[in-house]
């Protein structure tokens, strides 16, 4: 996990709260089925960082897929609706 977080930092992901959430959520426990694909971790990280979320925010996530993004968001905001 440390190598993965280091790689994200080298890819200019700077939000330590986001990196902490990524460290807490085991991506392998949230598989996706039915021949669907899951976004690369960098894409999930970049999209989330660009939202500039605050702990008091509420987020509506549409098309939650495996639930990985929802789990990340749940560590960053007050409430996630799906």
C-alpha contacts under 8 A as a table, 3 or more apart, distances in Angstrom:
res1	aa1	res2	aa2	distance
1	X	4	X	5.05
1	X	5	X	6.28
1	X	23	X	6.75
2	X	5	X	5.18
2	X	6	X	6.13
3	X	6	X	4.99
3	X	7	X	6.11
4	X	7	X	5.06
4	X	8	X	6.31
5	X	8	X	5.06
5	X	9	X	6.23
5	X	19	X	6.65
5	X	23	X	7.73
6	X	9	X	5.06
6	X	10	X	6.28
7	X	10	X	5.05
7	X	11	X	6.30
8	X	11	X	4.89
8	X	12	X	6.56
8	X	13	X	5.48
8	X	42	X	6.61
9	X	12	X	5.10
9	X	13	X	4.85
9	X	14	X	6.07
10	X	13	X	7.23
11	X	42	X	7.82
13	X	45	X	7.01
13	X	46	X	6.73
13	X	49	X	7.37
14	X	19	X	7.88
15	X	18	X	5.30
15	X	19	X	6.33
15	X	49	X	6.62
16	X	19	X	4.90
16	X	20	X	5.96
17	X	20	X	5.02
17	X	21	X	6.24
17	X	76	X	7.00
18	X	21	X	5.03
18	X	22	X	6.24
18	X	45	X	7.36
18	X	48	X	7.76
18	X	49	X	7.23
18	X	72	X	7.53
18	X	76	X	7.05
19	X	22	X	5.05
19	X	23	X	6.27
20	X	23	X	5.06
20	X	24	X	6.41
21	X	24	X	5.07
21	X	25	X	6.34
21	X	72	X	5.62
21	X	75	X	5.75
21	X	76	X	7.25
22	X	25	X	5.41
22	X	26	X	7.79
22	X	72	X	6.37
23	X	26	X	7.44
25	X	68	X	7.70
25	X	71	X	6.81
25	X	72	X	6.75
26	X	29	X	5.68
26	X	30	X	7.47
27	X	30	X	5.52
27	X	31	X	7.54
27	X	68	X	6.45
28	X	31	X	6.17
30	X	66	X	5.53
30	X	67	X	6.59
30	X	68	X	6.19
31	X	66	X	5.86
32	X	35	X	7.95
32	X	36	X	6.48
32	X	37	X	6.98
32	X	38	X	6.95
32	X	65	X	6.73
32	X	66	X	4.91
33	X	36	X	5.88
38	X	65	X	7.66
38	X	66	X	7.56
39	X	43	X	6.21
39	X	44	X	6.38
40	X	43	X	5.34
40	X	44	X	6.47
41	X	44	X	5.08
41	X	45	X	5.99
42	X	45	X	4.97
42	X	46	X	5.93
43	X	46	X	5.12
43	X	47	X	5.99
44	X	47	X	5.36
44	X	48	X	6.10
44	X	69	X	6.83
45	X	48	X	5.19
45	X	49	X	6.01
46	X	49	X	5.09
46	X	50	X	6.11
47	X	50	X	5.27
47	X	51	X	6.65
48	X	51	X	5.35
48	X	52	X	7.34
48	X	53	X	7.82
48	X	73	X	7.85
49	X	52	X	5.64
49	X	53	X	7.55
53	X	57	X	6.50
53	X	76	X	7.15
53	X	77	X	6.91
54	X	57	X	5.50
54	X	76	X	7.08
54	X	77	X	6.16
55	X	76	X	5.73
55	X	77	X	4.25
55	X	78	X	5.56
56	X	77	X	5.81
56	X	78	X	5.03
57	X	77	X	5.23
57	X	78	X	5.63
57	X	79	X	6.98
58	X	77	X	6.28
58	X	78	X	5.83
58	X	79	X	4.84
58	X	80	X	5.82
58	X	81	X	7.59
59	X	73	X	7.90
59	X	77	X	7.49
59	X	79	X	6.41
59	X	80	X	4.80
59	X	81	X	6.03
60	X	80	X	5.86
60	X	81	X	4.60
60	X	82	X	5.79
61	X	64	X	6.28
61	X	70	X	7.06
61	X	80	X	7.04
61	X	81	X	6.11
61	X	82	X	5.03
62	X	82	X	5.97
63	X	82	X	7.82
64	X	67	X	5.24
64	X	68	X	7.75
64	X	69	X	7.05
64	X	70	X	6.62
64	X	82	X	6.85
65	X	68	X	7.69
66	X	69	X	7.92
67	X	70	X	5.04
67	X	71	X	6.14
68	X	71	X	5.11
68	X	72	X	6.34
69	X	72	X	5.09
69	X	73	X	6.14
70	X	73	X	5.08
70	X	74	X	6.07
70	X	80	X	6.96
70	X	82	X	7.86
71	X	74	X	5.06
71	X	75	X	6.77
72	X	75	X	5.52
72	X	76	X	6.88
73	X	76	X	5.08
73	X	77	X	6.15
73	X	80	X	6.84
74	X	77	X	5.75
74	X	78	X	7.24
74	X	79	X	6.49
74	X	80	X	6.00
77	X	80	X	7.19
